[in-house]
Amino acid sequence: MSAPAPYDRRPFDVGVKARSAGVSLVMDADPYMDEEVTAPQVAGYISRMGLVVDGDAAIKASYNPTDNKIHLSTGLVEMLGTNDAALAFVIAHMSAHGVMRFIGAPDTGPFANDPEGLADAVGEGTLLRGGFDPGGAADFFARLLYAVQQGLNVDNGLRIEFALPNGIPTRLQKLWGFVQNGCGAGQPFRDTCLAARKYWHPHNPVNVP
């Protein structure tokens, strides 16, 4: 990872933790993956993915297939403040786009023709598996929407990527549906959800994952 000081340590630490969680999720998905691409191959691709924090005051985030790196701007890091979960969500979301370039976007299943929905789901799954607050995804969307409303310099590509401003309710609804369905599924993801719920939101009603 490369970054201008003082933005190097925290994004790096969060990125390493998110990457480890992403690799773990991929390995758990091995029985459900296409036989042409194995889970170890995808896990290796994720492990080789780099992270760069660019010195740019504009709020930006992207995956660059040319160098196989996730690029975050200092403006985005500042926008997210000390919320590691929100930072992990956007890192995981962008890494999912990298994986889709590697193995192809799904053309069947719940995320057929919905690569952004899949990237959001990967981001949320990474939070759950990595021990981050699962509310970090919603916080990321809220902070991004607030930045747009305040007239901050939000990259146009990021606006399109996250359907700003009017598409956020739909994105969050889909993400909530993923959590509900995923946390009600079989092992090991259900155990991950229960552990996250117990740690982060122990007072939630029993019908809330």
N, CA, C and O of each residue as an XYZ file, in Angstrom:
836
protein
N       0.841     -1.192      0.000
C       0.000      0.000      0.000
C       0.873      1.237      0.000
O       1.923      1.275      0.642
N       0.429      2.243     -0.724
C       1.128      3.524     -0.702
C       0.132      4.618     -0.375
O      -1.027      4.553     -0.784
N       0.576      5.617      0.357
C      -0.320      6.702      0.746
C       0.484      7.889      1.253
O       1.574      7.711      1.796
N      -0.042      9.096      1.081
C       0.600     10.260      1.708
C       0.279     10.270      3.204
O      -0.845      9.960      3.599
N       1.243     10.618      4.021
C       1.001     10.722      5.458
C      -0.047     11.813      5.697
O      -0.091     12.782      4.939
N      -0.887     11.687      6.722
C      -0.913     10.650      7.747
C      -1.983      9.595      7.485
O      -2.566      9.066      8.432
N      -2.250      9.285      6.234
C      -3.369      8.419      5.887
C      -2.962      6.962      5.651
O      -3.743      6.185      5.102
N      -1.770      6.594      6.055
C      -1.306      5.256      5.691
C      -1.708      4.169      6.675
O      -2.056      3.070      6.244
N      -1.674      4.426      7.973
C      -1.795      3.345      8.935
C      -3.214      2.783      9.032
O      -3.411      1.581      8.856
N      -4.199      3.631      9.308
C      -5.542      3.115      9.566
C      -6.158      2.442      8.349
O      -6.651      1.322      8.478
N      -6.159      3.067      7.166
C      -6.707      2.358      5.999
C      -6.001      1.040      5.735
O      -6.634      0.069      5.322
N      -4.678      0.995      5.973
C      -3.944     -0.247      5.769
C      -4.430     -1.329      6.728
O      -4.691     -2.460      6.315
N      -4.550     -0.981      8.009
C      -4.994     -1.955      8.998
C      -6.398     -2.462      8.685
O      -6.667     -3.662      8.750
N      -7.290     -1.531      8.346
C      -8.666     -1.913      8.007
C      -8.678     -2.770      6.749
O      -9.411     -3.756      6.668
N      -7.859     -2.388      5.762
C      -7.809     -3.128      4.516
C      -7.319     -4.552      4.698
O      -7.858     -5.474      4.086
N      -6.305     -4.744      5.530
C      -5.785     -6.086      5.792
C      -6.850     -6.946      6.467
O      -7.025     -8.114      6.119
N      -7.552     -6.371      7.421
C      -8.593     -7.108      8.140
C      -9.750     -7.458      7.204
O     -10.276     -8.571      7.248
N     -10.145     -6.499      6.354
C     -11.232     -6.740      5.408
C     -10.836     -7.790      4.376
O     -11.651     -8.632      4.000
N      -9.597     -7.740      3.922
C      -9.137     -8.715      2.933
C      -9.152    -10.127      3.513
O      -9.563    -11.075      2.844
N      -8.705    -10.260      4.751
C      -8.712    -11.568      5.404
C     -10.139    -12.105      5.525
O     -10.384    -13.292      5.311
N     -11.079    -11.217      5.872
C     -12.477    -11.636      5.988
C     -13.039    -12.025      4.623
O     -13.798    -12.988      4.512
N     -12.664    -11.274      3.586
C     -13.131    -11.586      2.242
C     -12.632    -12.927      1.757
O     -13.378    -13.683      1.135
N     -11.372    -13.232      2.037
C     -10.811    -14.532      1.659
C     -11.557    -15.660      2.371
O     -11.833    -16.704      1.780
N     -11.876    -15.439      3.640
C     -12.604    -16.442      4.409
C     -13.991    -16.677      3.826
O     -14.440    -17.820      3.740
N     -14.679    -15.600      3.423
C     -16.001    -15.736      2.812
C     -15.927    -16.541      1.519
O     -16.770    -17.400      1.261
N     -14.916    -16.254      0.715
C     -14.762    -16.971     -0.555
C     -14.539    -18.461     -0.318
O     -15.116    -19.293     -1.019
N     -13.723    -18.797      0.645
C     -13.449    -20.205      0.914
C     -14.711    -20.920      1.401
O     -14.917    -22.093      1.089
N     -15.546    -20.228      2.157
C     -16.806    -20.825      2.604
C     -17.754    -21.057      1.435
O     -18.590    -21.960      1.474
N     -17.618    -20.226      0.382
C     -18.511    -20.334     -0.771
C     -18.048    -21.386     -1.771
O     -18.694    -21.576     -2.802
N     -16.961    -22.061     -1.494
C     -16.379    -23.012     -2.441
C     -17.382    -24.032     -2.995
O     -17.373    -24.284     -4.200
N     -18.247    -24.628     -2.160
C     -19.176    -25.628     -2.709
C     -20.179    -25.060     -3.710
O     -20.775    -25.803     -4.489
N     -20.363    -23.731     -3.685
C     -21.381    -23.123     -4.536
C     -20.797    -22.444     -5.766
O     -21.536    -21.861     -6.559
N     -19.497    -22.511     -5.931
C     -18.854    -21.780     -7.015
C     -18.790    -22.597     -8.290
O     -18.874    -23.825     -8.271
N     -18.640    -21.886     -9.399
C     -18.499    -22.522    -10.702
C     -17.249    -23.401    -10.697
O     -16.206    -23.009    -10.173
N     -17.363    -24.578    -11.280
C     -16.223    -25.494    -11.268
C     -15.036    -24.956    -12.058
O     -13.905    -25.396    -11.851
N     -15.281    -24.012    -12.960
C     -14.189    -23.497    -13.783
C     -13.268    -22.568    -12.987
O     -12.096    -22.407    -13.326
N     -13.808    -21.958    -11.926
C     -13.003    -21.066    -11.088
C     -13.125    -21.544     -9.653
O     -14.227    -21.566     -9.104
N     -12.039    -21.919     -9.046
C     -12.077    -22.453     -7.689
C     -11.959    -21.345     -6.656
O     -11.469    -20.252     -6.941
N     -12.415    -21.649     -5.465
C     -12.311    -20.684     -4.376
C     -10.864    -20.293     -4.084
O     -10.596    -19.109     -3.881
N      -9.912    -21.247     -4.056
C      -8.522    -20.836     -3.824
C      -8.002    -19.857     -4.875
O      -7.214    -18.970     -4.549
N      -8.431    -20.003     -6.127
C      -8.005    -19.058     -7.166
C      -8.521    -17.662     -6.869
O      -7.783    -16.683     -6.976
N      -9.798    -17.572     -6.494
C     -10.386    -16.266     -6.176
C      -9.744    -15.692     -4.926
O      -9.449    -14.498     -4.871
N      -9.525    -16.535     -3.919
C      -8.892    -16.075     -2.688
C      -7.492    -15.541     -2.973
O      -7.080    -14.530     -2.404
N      -6.766    -16.218     -3.851
C      -5.442    -15.739     -4.226
C      -5.494    -14.400     -4.929
O      -4.636    -13.544     -4.715
N      -6.508    -14.219     -5.773
C      -6.673    -12.942     -6.475
C      -6.924    -11.809     -5.482
O      -6.353    -10.725     -5.600
N      -7.787    -12.080     -4.501
C      -8.065    -11.067     -3.478
C      -6.806    -10.757     -2.678
O      -6.540     -9.596     -2.364
N      -6.040    -11.770     -2.353
C      -4.825    -11.575     -1.555
C      -3.794    -10.724     -2.277
O      -2.993    -10.037     -1.642
N      -3.812    -10.768     -3.606
C      -2.860     -9.966     -4.390
C      -3.357     -8.556     -4.664
O      -2.619     -7.732     -5.204
N      -4.589     -8.272     -4.299
C      -5.170     -6.960     -4.578
C      -4.553     -5.902     -3.659
O      -4.476     -6.097     -2.446
N      -4.124     -4.805     -4.231
C      -3.486     -3.757     -3.446
C      -4.446     -2.665     -3.018
O      -5.605     -2.639     -3.432
N      -3.953     -1.772     -2.190
C      -4.740     -0.639     -1.697
C      -3.870      0.603     -1.732
O      -2.743      0.599     -1.237
N      -4.401      1.666     -2.321
C      -3.674      2.925     -2.425
C      -4.579      4.050     -1.942
O      -5.751      4.109     -2.316
N      -4.050      4.932     -1.121
C      -4.758      6.151     -0.740
C      -4.116      7.303     -1.494
O      -2.964      7.662     -1.250
N      -4.882      7.877     -2.417
C      -4.378      8.971     -3.248
C      -4.611     10.309     -2.562
O      -5.654     10.522     -1.943
N      -3.647     11.203     -2.671
C      -3.779     12.523     -2.086
C      -4.705     13.396     -2.901
O      -4.248     14.189     -3.725
N      -6.000     13.262     -2.683
C      -7.007     13.987     -3.449
C      -8.112     14.392     -2.489
O      -8.674     13.545     -1.794
N      -8.431     15.691     -2.446
C      -9.457     16.182     -1.526
C     -10.859     15.774     -1.956
O     -11.774     15.757     -1.133
N     -11.043     15.445     -3.234
C     -12.346     14.985     -3.698
C     -12.652     13.624     -3.087
O     -11.739     12.860     -2.773
N     -13.938     13.324     -2.920
C     -14.362     12.055     -2.333
C     -14.448     11.027     -3.453
O     -15.347     11.087     -4.292
N     -13.501     10.074     -3.464
C     -13.398      9.099     -4.546
C     -13.083      7.715     -3.992
O     -12.458      7.576     -2.941
N     -13.528      6.698     -4.721
C     -13.158      5.311     -4.432
C     -13.399      4.511     -5.695
O     -14.414      4.703     -6.365
N     -12.480      3.615     -6.029
C     -12.637      2.817     -7.241
C     -11.708      1.613     -7.199
O     -10.760      1.555     -6.415
N     -12.011      0.654     -8.069
C     -11.088     -0.449     -8.311
C     -10.475     -0.239     -9.681
O     -11.186     -0.015    -10.660
N      -9.143     -0.311     -9.750
C      -8.440     -0.108    -11.014
C      -7.905     -1.449    -11.507
O      -6.979     -1.998    -10.908
N      -8.475     -1.990    -12.596
C      -8.015     -3.295    -13.083
C      -6.601     -3.265    -13.660
O      -5.945     -4.301    -13.767
N      -6.139     -2.082    -14.026
C      -4.803     -1.979    -14.613
C      -3.717     -2.371    -13.618
O      -2.776     -3.086    -13.964
N      -3.853     -1.901    -12.384
C      -2.845     -2.237    -11.374
C      -3.389     -3.181    -10.294
O      -2.694     -3.494     -9.327
N      -4.640     -3.632    -10.467
C      -5.289     -4.518     -9.502
C      -5.222     -3.938     -8.092
O      -4.826     -4.607     -7.138
N      -5.626     -2.658     -7.992
C      -5.603     -1.992     -6.693
C      -6.901     -1.226     -6.467
O      -7.534     -0.727     -7.397
N      -7.262     -1.157     -5.202
C      -8.374     -0.308     -4.785
C      -7.796      1.063     -4.479
O      -6.829      1.183     -3.728
N      -8.390      2.093     -5.062
C      -7.925      3.465     -4.850
C      -8.945      4.235     -4.021
O     -10.114      4.337     -4.392
N      -8.493      4.766     -2.910
C      -9.306      5.641     -2.078
C      -8.654      7.011     -2.050
O      -7.430      7.124     -2.125
N      -9.459      8.040     -1.943
C      -8.892      9.385     -1.827
C      -8.805      9.785     -0.358
O      -9.524      9.252      0.487
N      -7.918     10.727     -0.070
C      -7.846     11.242      1.294
C      -9.157     11.912      1.672
O      -9.543     11.906      2.841
N      -9.851     12.494      0.686
C     -11.156     13.100      0.950
C     -12.153     12.079      1.464
O     -12.919     12.370      2.383
N     -12.152     10.875      0.879
C     -13.071      9.832      1.339
C     -12.683      9.346      2.726
O     -13.551      9.144      3.575
N     -11.387      9.155      2.967
C     -10.932      8.703      4.287
C     -11.337      9.706      5.352
O     -11.776      9.317      6.435
N     -11.195     10.991      5.058
C     -11.589     12.024      6.013
C     -13.101     12.025      6.229
O     -13.568     12.213      7.352
N     -13.865     11.815      5.160
C     -15.324     11.805      5.268
C     -15.798     10.711      6.220
O     -16.766     10.904      6.956
N     -15.123      9.568      6.210
C     -15.538      8.446      7.042
C     -15.044      8.551      8.473
O     -15.440      7.757      9.325
N     -14.184      9.520      8.745
C     -13.745      9.756     10.112
C     -13.096      8.537     10.732
O     -12.197      7.934     10.147
N     -13.557      8.177     11.926
C     -12.967      7.048     12.650
C     -13.793      5.771     12.496
O     -13.563      4.799     13.215
N     -14.745      5.765     11.573
C     -15.611      4.592     11.419
C     -14.918      3.534     10.561
O     -14.999      3.568      9.333
N     -14.247      2.606     11.210
C     -13.537      1.555     10.489
C     -14.495      0.665      9.696
O     -14.145      0.180      8.620
N     -15.699      0.449     10.225
C     -16.657     -0.421      9.545
C     -17.094      0.178      8.211
O     -17.214     -0.543      7.220
N     -17.332      1.480      8.176
C     -17.714      2.136      6.927
C     -16.571      2.073      5.925
O     -16.795      1.879      4.730
N     -15.349      2.237      6.410
C     -14.171      2.153      5.544
C     -14.007      0.732      5.012
O     -13.702      0.544      3.834
N     -14.206     -0.263      5.866
C     -14.100     -1.656      5.431
C     -15.166     -1.984      4.392
O     -14.913     -2.747      3.460
N     -16.358     -1.410      4.550
C     -17.436     -1.685      3.596
C     -17.062     -1.206      2.200
O     -17.235     -1.943      1.230
N     -16.559      0.002      2.085
C     -16.247      0.516      0.749
C     -15.049     -0.230      0.157
O     -15.007     -0.452     -1.054
N     -14.088     -0.616      0.975
C     -12.955     -1.401      0.479
C     -13.440     -2.742     -0.063
O     -13.042     -3.160     -1.150
N     -14.305     -3.416      0.705
C     -14.819     -4.717      0.279
C     -15.700     -4.587     -0.955
O     -15.657     -5.439     -1.843
N     -16.496     -3.526     -1.014
C     -17.352     -3.292     -2.181
C     -16.511     -3.165     -3.449
O     -16.823     -3.765     -4.478
N     -15.453     -2.383     -3.360
C     -14.598     -2.195     -4.534
C     -13.839     -3.472     -4.882
O     -13.622     -3.763     -6.058
N     -13.436     -4.232     -3.874
C     -12.729     -5.476     -4.160
C     -13.649     -6.467     -4.865
O     -13.191     -7.270     -5.677
N     -14.950     -6.415     -4.557
C     -15.911     -7.299     -5.223
C     -15.956     -7.016     -6.723
O     -16.106     -7.935     -7.528
N     -15.827     -5.751     -7.093
C     -15.792     -5.425     -8.521
C     -14.549     -6.019     -9.178
O     -14.592     -6.466    -10.324
N     -13.450     -6.016     -8.442
C     -12.247     -6.640     -8.966
C     -12.436     -8.131     -9.185
O     -12.006     -8.673    -10.203
N     -13.078     -8.794     -8.232
C     -13.324    -10.225     -8.355
C     -14.251    -10.518     -9.530
O     -14.062    -11.498    -10.250
N     -15.261     -9.655     -9.719
C     -16.185     -9.865    -10.837
C     -15.495     -9.701    -12.184
O     -15.871    -10.349    -13.161
N     -14.503     -8.850    -12.235
C     -13.725     -8.741    -13.474
C     -12.902    -10.009    -13.695
O     -12.614    -10.379    -14.833
N     -12.535    -10.658    -12.625
C     -11.711    -11.862    -12.695
C     -12.530    -13.098    -13.084
O     -12.093    -13.906    -13.904
N     -13.720    -13.238    -12.491
C     -14.514    -14.458    -12.727
C     -15.791    -14.195    -13.510
O     -16.474    -15.131    -13.925
N     -16.119    -12.898    -13.716
C     -17.350    -12.566    -14.424
C     -18.492    -12.299    -13.451
O     -18.553    -12.886    -12.371
N     -19.394    -11.406    -13.848
C     -20.563    -11.095    -13.022
C     -21.577    -12.223    -13.144
O     -21.652    -12.852    -14.200
N     -22.354    -12.500    -12.115
C     -23.318    -13.606    -12.176
C     -24.440    -13.321    -13.166
O     -24.948    -12.202    -13.234
N     -24.820    -14.330    -13.928
C     -25.941    -14.173    -14.849
C     -27.153    -14.978    -14.395
O     -28.171    -15.016    -15.087
N     -27.047    -15.619    -13.241
C     -28.176    -16.311    -12.632
C     -28.157    -16.023    -11.136
O     -27.171    -15.513    -10.604
N     -29.260    -16.355    -10.461
C     -29.315    -16.172     -9.021
C     -29.825    -14.802     -8.629
O     -30.221    -14.018     -9.491
N     -29.821    -14.501     -7.340
C     -30.412    -13.251     -6.835
C     -29.699    -11.984     -7.286
O     -30.289    -10.904     -7.244
N     -28.447    -12.089     -7.716
C     -27.691    -10.905     -8.129
C     -27.455    -10.860     -9.634
O     -26.566    -10.150    -10.104
N     -28.248    -11.614    -10.388
C     -28.131    -11.581    -11.847
C     -28.398    -10.165    -12.345
O     -29.402     -9.546    -11.993
N     -27.485     -9.668    -13.167
C     -27.602     -8.316    -13.723
C     -27.646     -7.239    -12.637
O     -28.183     -6.154    -12.865
N     -27.096     -7.525    -11.479
C     -27.065     -6.546    -10.394
C     -25.686     -6.571     -9.718
O     -25.573     -6.952     -8.553
N     -24.648     -6.168    -10.444
C     -23.309     -6.221     -9.860
C     -23.144     -5.316     -8.640
O     -22.382     -5.635     -7.727
N     -23.854     -4.190     -8.622
C     -23.730     -3.301     -7.465
C     -24.371     -3.924     -6.232
O     -23.860     -3.787     -5.120
N     -25.495     -4.611     -6.438
C     -26.119     -5.295     -5.313
C     -25.224     -6.380     -4.756
O     -25.140     -6.566     -3.542
N     -24.550     -7.103     -5.651
C     -23.625     -8.144     -5.207
C     -22.450     -7.529     -4.462
O     -22.029     -8.052     -3.431
N     -21.915     -6.421     -4.975
C     -20.787     -5.763     -4.309
C     -21.191     -5.266     -2.925
O     -20.409     -5.353     -1.979
N     -22.426     -4.740     -2.805
C     -22.920     -4.334     -1.487
C     -23.005     -5.529     -0.547
O     -22.621     -5.439      0.619
N     -23.514     -6.657     -1.062
C     -23.652     -7.857     -0.236
C     -22.286     -8.371      0.217
O     -22.125     -8.793      1.362
N     -21.307     -8.334     -0.686
C     -19.949     -8.740     -0.312
C     -19.409     -7.812      0.775
O     -18.753     -8.257      1.717
N     -19.694     -6.518      0.631
C     -19.252     -5.564      1.637
C     -19.841     -5.862      2.999
O     -19.137     -5.838      4.008
N     -21.151     -6.145      3.026
C     -21.811     -6.444      4.305
C     -21.330     -7.775      4.870
O     -21.114     -7.896      6.075
N     -21.161     -8.766      4.012
C     -20.639    -10.047      4.475
C     -19.248     -9.914      5.065
O     -18.908    -10.589      6.036
N     -18.451     -9.045      4.476
C     -17.098     -8.803      4.990
C     -17.145     -8.175      6.373
O     -16.348     -8.520      7.245
N     -18.084     -7.247      6.576
C     -18.221     -6.641      7.903
C     -18.573     -7.695      8.940
O     -17.989     -7.739     10.023
N     -19.538     -8.546      8.594
C     -19.968     -9.567      9.539
C     -18.831    -10.542      9.858
O     -18.584    -10.863     11.020
N     -18.152    -11.003      8.823
C     -17.091    -11.983      9.027
C     -15.868    -11.355      9.699
O     -15.187    -12.019     10.481
N     -15.588    -10.101      9.406
C     -14.380     -9.475      9.917
C     -14.498     -8.885     11.309
O     -13.528     -8.334     11.830
N     -15.679     -8.991     11.924
C     -15.853     -8.452     13.260
C     -16.107     -6.957     13.296
O     -16.022     -6.337     14.356
N     -16.421     -6.367     12.136
C     -16.778     -4.952     12.092
C     -18.252     -4.783     12.446
O     -19.038     -5.724     12.336
N     -18.618     -3.578     12.871
C     -20.021     -3.280     13.128
C     -20.793     -3.397     11.812
O     -20.486     -2.667     10.870
N     -21.792     -4.294     11.713
C     -22.529     -4.446     10.463
C     -23.309     -3.207     10.059
O     -23.760     -3.105      8.918
N     -23.476     -2.254     10.990
C     -24.120     -0.994     10.643
C     -23.221     -0.068      9.850
O     -23.643      1.019      9.455
N     -21.987     -0.484      9.611
C     -21.042      0.368      8.877
C     -21.476      0.643      7.452
O     -21.166      1.702      6.905
N     -22.192     -0.293      6.840
C     -22.658     -0.086      5.464
C     -23.650      1.066      5.408
O     -23.534      1.954      4.563
N     -24.631      1.049      6.317
C     -25.622      2.125      6.349
C     -24.963      3.456      6.675
O     -25.351      4.494      6.139
N     -23.964      3.428      7.556
C     -23.270      4.668      7.905
C     -22.517      5.222      6.704
O     -22.474      6.435      6.501
N     -21.921      4.334      5.907
C     -21.226      4.785      4.706
C     -22.184      5.496      3.766
O     -21.885      6.584      3.275
N     -23.341      4.881      3.514
C     -24.320      5.502      2.627
C     -24.797      6.840      3.187
O     -24.956      7.805      2.439
N     -25.025      6.902      4.500
C     -25.502      8.134      5.123
C     -24.476      9.255      4.995
O     -24.827     10.392      4.680
N     -23.216      8.932      5.239
C     -22.167      9.957      5.146
C     -21.985     10.436      3.708
O     -21.759     11.619      3.457
N     -22.088      9.494      2.770
C     -21.938      9.863      1.367
C     -23.075     10.756      0.914
O     -22.856     11.739      0.207
N     -24.302     10.412      1.324
C     -25.456     11.235      0.969
C     -25.340     12.621      1.594
O     -25.652     13.624      0.952
N     -24.896     12.676      2.832
C     -24.723     13.971      3.503
C     -23.690     14.826      2.776
O     -23.873     16.034      2.625
N     -22.612     14.200      2.329
C     -21.583     14.936      1.596
C     -22.152     15.546      0.322
O     -21.831     16.683     -0.023
N     -22.996     14.794     -0.374
C     -23.631     15.312     -1.591
C     -24.555     16.474     -1.244
O     -24.539     17.505     -1.916
N     -25.346     16.309     -0.215
C     -26.297     17.349      0.185
C     -25.593     18.634      0.614
O     -26.131     19.729      0.451
N     -24.388     18.492      1.164
C     -23.631     19.668      1.611
C     -22.800     20.286      0.495
O     -22.076     21.258      0.713
N     -22.909     19.719     -0.695
C     -22.203     20.290     -1.834
C     -20.717     20.007     -1.859
O     -19.961     20.738     -2.499
N     -20.277     18.947     -1.165
C     -18.862     18.605     -1.197
C     -18.497     17.991     -2.550
O     -19.368     17.594     -3.324
N     -17.214     17.923     -2.811
C     -16.738     17.445     -4.101
C     -16.736     15.914     -4.119
O     -15.735     15.275     -3.796
N     -17.884     15.340     -4.505
C     -18.031     13.887     -4.601
C     -17.861     13.489     -6.059
O     -18.569     13.988     -6.934
N     -16.931     12.600     -6.312
C     -16.646     12.145     -7.668
C     -17.916     11.654     -8.367
O     -18.726     10.942     -7.774
N     -18.077     12.042     -9.629
C     -19.278     11.667    -10.359
C     -19.396     10.149    -10.509
O     -20.500      9.606    -10.455
N     -18.268      9.466    -10.695
C     -18.297      8.015    -10.788
C     -18.827      7.378     -9.520
O     -19.539      6.375     -9.571
N     -18.478      7.964     -8.371
C     -18.958      7.445     -7.094
C     -20.456      7.701     -6.937
O     -21.178      6.878     -6.374
N     -20.908      8.835     -7.432
C     -22.352      9.130     -7.393
C     -23.138      8.076     -8.162
O     -24.184      7.610     -7.710
N     -22.621      7.710     -9.328
C     -23.295      6.693    -10.143
C     -23.186      5.319     -9.482
O     -24.158      4.566     -9.429
N     -22.006      5.006     -8.986
C     -21.742      3.707     -8.356
C     -22.719      3.411     -7.219
O     -23.209      2.290     -7.082
N     -22.996      4.433     -6.405
C     -23.851      4.233     -5.236
C     -25.229      4.870     -5.381
O     -25.923      5.100     -4.391
N     -25.621      5.153     -6.630
C     -26.988      5.590     -6.954
C     -27.411      6.811     -6.144
O     -28.508      6.856     -5.586
N     -26.517      7.803     -6.092
C     -26.822      9.018     -5.337
C     -27.610     10.015     -6.174
O     -27.358     10.146     -7.372
N     -28.580     10.735     -5.551
C     -28.993     10.562     -4.155
C     -30.239      9.688     -3.980
O     -30.499      9.186     -2.886
N     -31.007      9.507     -5.057
C     -32.346      8.940     -4.895
C     -32.384      7.419     -4.801
O     -33.395      6.853     -4.384
N     -31.303      6.753     -5.181
C     -31.334      5.300     -5.186
C     -30.917      4.637     -3.886
O     -30.945      3.411     -3.783
N     -30.528      5.429     -2.887
C     -30.019      4.846     -1.643
C     -31.061      4.004     -0.905
O     -30.720      2.917     -0.439
N     -32.329      4.457     -0.773
C     -33.299      3.598     -0.071
C     -33.424      2.207     -0.683
O     -33.540      1.219      0.041
N     -33.399      2.126     -2.015
C     -33.490      0.822     -2.670
C     -32.263     -0.027     -2.375
O     -32.375     -1.226     -2.124
N     -31.090      0.601     -2.405
C     -29.853     -0.138     -2.126
C     -29.869     -0.688     -0.698
O     -29.497     -1.838     -0.467
N     -30.298      0.131      0.248
C     -30.316     -0.312      1.635
C     -31.358     -1.408      1.850
O     -31.148     -2.325      2.644
N     -32.483     -1.307      1.140
C     -33.509     -2.335      1.262
C     -32.990     -3.680      0.747
O     -33.223     -4.719      1.366
N     -32.287     -3.655     -0.386
C     -31.697     -4.881     -0.914
C     -30.661     -5.445      0.050
O     -30.576     -6.656      0.253
N     -29.876     -4.548      0.640
C     -28.835     -4.991      1.571
C     -29.459     -5.626      2.808
O     -28.964     -6.630      3.321
N     -30.539     -5.034      3.277
C     -31.233     -5.587      4.435
C     -31.808     -6.963      4.104
O     -31.772     -7.870      4.935
N     -32.333     -7.114      2.897
C     -32.847     -8.408      2.475
C     -31.753     -9.465      2.432
O     -31.977    -10.623      2.783
N     -30.563     -9.050      1.996
C     -29.423     -9.979      1.975
C     -29.078    -10.438      3.382
O     -28.833    -11.623      3.607
N     -29.057     -9.512      4.327
C     -28.717     -9.865      5.707
C     -29.769    -10.817      6.278
O     -29.436    -11.810      6.924
N     -31.032    -10.504      6.032
C     -32.097    -11.369      6.544
C     -31.995    -12.786      5.975
O     -32.068    -13.772      6.709
N     -31.826    -12.867      4.657
C     -31.754    -14.178      4.017
C     -30.464    -14.916      4.381
O     -30.479    -16.111      4.676
N     -29.346    -14.179      4.353
C     -28.059    -14.795      4.641
C     -27.953    -15.276      6.075
O     -27.416    -16.351      6.341
N     -28.466    -14.475      6.998
C     -28.364    -14.848      8.405
C     -29.333    -15.971      8.762
O     -29.207    -16.591      9.818
N     -30.291    -16.230      7.888
C     -31.194    -17.343      8.121
C     -30.761    -18.596      7.390
O     -31.428    -19.627      7.466
N     -29.642    -18.512      6.681
C     -29.164    -19.646      5.888
C     -28.382    -20.611      6.767
O     -28.326    -20.463      7.988
N     -27.790    -21.587      6.128
C     -27.052    -22.614      6.864
C     -25.700    -22.121      7.346
O     -25.326    -20.966      7.144
N     -24.981    -23.021      7.985
C     -23.639    -22.718      8.481
C     -22.731    -22.514      7.277
O     -23.017    -23.058      6.211
N     -21.634    -21.744      7.406
C     -21.189    -21.067      8.626
C     -21.648    -19.615      8.714
O     -21.372    -18.939      9.705
N     -22.359    -19.119      7.669
C     -22.702    -17.704      7.668
C     -23.663    -17.371      8.810
O     -23.594    -16.281      9.379
N     -24.553    -18.298      9.148
C     -25.495    -18.037     10.235
C     -24.754    -17.828     11.544
O     -25.106    -16.945     12.326
N     -23.726    -18.638     11.788
C     -22.941    -18.473     13.008
C     -22.245    -17.117     13.031
O     -22.133    -16.481     14.079
N     -21.784    -16.686     11.868
C     -21.139    -15.371     11.775
C     -22.115    -14.270     12.144
O     -21.770    -13.344     12.879
N     -23.350    -14.373     11.627
C     -24.372    -13.364     11.923
C     -24.727    -13.347     13.408
O     -24.867    -12.282     14.009
N     -24.868    -14.525     13.988
C     -25.212    -14.595     15.407
C     -24.104    -14.003     16.270
O     -24.374    -13.321     17.259
N     -22.867    -14.265     15.893
C     -21.745    -13.711     16.660
C     -21.718    -12.197     16.560
O     -21.489    -11.507     17.553
N     -21.959    -11.670     15.333
C     -21.961    -10.219     15.142
C     -23.106     -9.574     15.914
O     -22.943     -8.520     16.528
N     -24.268    -10.227     15.872
C     -25.433     -9.678     16.569
C     -25.180     -9.625     18.074
O     -25.487     -8.626     18.725
N     -24.630    -10.683     18.612
C     -24.371    -10.744     20.041
C     -23.366     -9.690     20.472
O     -23.473     -9.128     21.563
N     -22.394     -9.424     19.618
C     -21.322     -8.495     19.985
C     -21.732     -7.034     19.803
O     -21.508     -6.197     20.678
N     -22.348     -6.741     18.628
C     -22.604     -5.349     18.293
C     -23.983     -4.855     18.713
O     -24.138     -3.706     19.127
N     -24.987     -5.730     18.606
C     -26.352     -5.278     18.869
C     -27.094     -6.285     19.744
O     -28.080     -6.877     19.305
N     -26.635     -6.483     20.963
C     -27.232     -7.517     21.815
C     -28.670     -7.223     22.226
O     -29.381     -8.130     22.658
N     -29.117     -5.962     22.100
C     -30.465     -5.604     22.554
C     -31.483     -5.570     21.412
O     -32.634     -5.186     21.618
N     -31.062     -5.972     20.208
C     -32.020     -6.032     19.118
C     -33.102     -7.074     19.410
O     -32.840     -8.077     20.074
N     -34.332     -6.829     18.907
C     -35.365     -7.870     19.049
C     -34.909     -9.163     18.382
O     -34.050     -9.145     17.500
N     -35.488    -10.283     18.806
C     -35.035    -11.581     18.322
C     -35.299    -11.764     16.827
O     -34.639    -12.577     16.180
N     -36.260    -11.015     16.270
C     -36.559    -11.163     14.849
C     -35.653    -10.305     13.961
O     -35.799    -10.307     12.739
N     -34.725     -9.579     14.569
C     -33.786     -8.755     13.818
C     -32.451     -9.473     13.783
O     -31.901     -9.773     14.843
N     -31.899     -9.766     12.594
C     -30.605    -10.481     12.516
C     -29.503     -9.739     13.258
O     -28.362    -10.199     13.290
